[in-house]
Amino acid sequence: MLAITTDSFTGYGLDRSFELAKEAGFDGIELVILHKNFDTQNATYLKSLSKRHKLPIIAISAAIEMNSKKAKHIISLAEEIGAPMVVFTPPDIFNFNYKKWIKEDMSELRKKKKVQTAIVNPPIQTMLGVIPKY
């Protein structure tokens, strides 16, 4: 399967992104959740786009500003739209609640849901030039 991320279509709406991906011959799409874009979180709309363009959403990538409540919501969204995978960015070094959720609760949640989770290896970033951000 050959898929493309909606992040490749920055500046376009989701409908146009799906259309371009289908025209280019892709088999699936990775949806990047944008917290300020309601369409990326509307299951009914996402299912209609997927059906209309005959292009499954094969993964959801969560936004960087994450917490356990948002993570649970995104996993539920993935399950509702039939996306088999959710990709998270690791927590910032000082985001202790999200770190705890990943270590303790994520594996338990995966057992209950029909969605796999992954953590992306982010680009190297530092704070104050020496402290790793992630």
C-alpha positions in Angstrom: 0.0 0.0 0.0 1.2 3.5 -0.9 -0.1 6.3 1.3 0.5 10.0 1.7 0.0 12.3 4.6 -2.4 15.2 4.6 0.6 17.2 5.9 1.8 17.1 2.3 -1.1 19.3 1.3 -0.7 22.2 3.7 -2.9 25.0 2.7 -5.5 22.8 1.1 -8.7 21.6 2.6 -9.2 18.0 3.4 -11.6 17.4 0.5 -9.0 18.7 -2.0 -6.2 16.7 -0.2 -8.2 13.5 -0.6 -8.9 14.4 -4.2 -5.2 15.1 -5.0 -4.1 11.9 -3.3 -6.5 9.8 -5.2 -5.7 11.4 -8.6 -2.0 10.8 -7.9 -2.7 7.1 -7.4 -2.2 6.7 -3.7 -3.9 3.8 -1.9 -4.5 5.4 1.4 -4.0 8.6 3.4 -2.5 9.5 6.8 -4.6 12.1 8.5 -2.7 14.7 10.6 -4.9 15.9 13.4 -4.9 19.7 13.7 -6.4 20.8 17.0 -7.6 24.1 15.5 -9.2 22.4 12.5 -12.5 20.8 13.4 -12.7 18.9 10.1 -9.7 16.8 11.1 -11.6 15.6 14.1 -15.1 15.1 12.7 -15.7 11.4 12.2 -18.8 11.7 10.1 -17.0 14.1 7.7 -13.9 12.0 7.6 -15.8 8.8 6.8 -17.7 10.6 4.0 -14.4 11.8 2.5 -12.9 8.4 2.6 -16.0 6.8 1.0 -16.4 9.5 -1.7 -12.8 9.4 -2.8 -12.4 5.6 -2.2 -9.3 6.3 -0.1 -9.0 4.7 3.4 -7.5 6.6 6.3 -4.8 4.2 7.2 -3.3 6.2 10.1 -3.9 9.2 12.2 -1.0 11.4 13.4 -1.7 13.3 16.6 -0.6 16.9 16.9 2.4 17.7 19.0 0.5 19.5 21.8 -0.8 16.3 23.4 -2.1 15.2 26.7 -3.8 12.0 27.9 -7.4 13.3 27.4 -6.6 14.3 23.8 -4.8 11.1 23.2 -7.8 9.0 24.3 -10.0 11.1 22.1 -7.8 10.6 19.0 -7.7 6.8 19.6 -11.5 6.7 19.9 -11.7 8.8 16.6 -9.4 6.3 14.9 -11.5 3.4 16.0 -14.7 5.2 14.9 -13.4 5.9 11.4 -11.6 2.6 11.0 -8.0 3.9 11.0 -5.9 1.0 12.3 -3.0 3.1 13.6 -2.4 6.3 15.6 1.0 7.9 15.7 2.0 10.1 18.6 4.9 12.4 19.1 6.8 11.7 22.3 6.1 14.0 25.2 8.2 17.1 25.9 10.8 16.4 28.6 8.7 18.3 31.2 5.3 17.0 30.3 5.1 14.5 33.1 1.4 13.7 32.9 1.6 12.7 29.2 4.8 10.8 29.9 3.1 8.8 32.7 0.1 8.1 30.4 2.4 6.7 27.7 4.2 4.5 30.1 1.3 3.2 32.1 -2.0 3.7 30.3 -1.3 3.5 26.6 -0.6 -0.3 26.6 -3.8 -0.9 28.6 -5.8 1.2 26.2 -4.4 -0.6 23.2 -5.7 -3.9 24.6 -9.2 -2.5 24.9 -9.3 -0.8 21.4 -8.8 -2.1 17.9 -6.2 0.5 17.2 -2.4 0.1 17.2 -0.3 3.0 18.5 3.2 4.1 17.6 5.5 6.9 18.7 7.4 8.8 16.0 11.1 9.5 16.4 11.1 13.3 16.3 13.8 15.5 14.9 16.5 16.5 17.4 15.5 19.7 19.3 17.0 21.2 22.4 16.0 23.8 24.9 18.6 26.3 26.0 20.9 24.5 23.5 21.6 21.5 25.7 18.4 20.0 27.2 16.7 17.5 24.8 13.1 18.6 24.1 11.8 15.1 23.8 
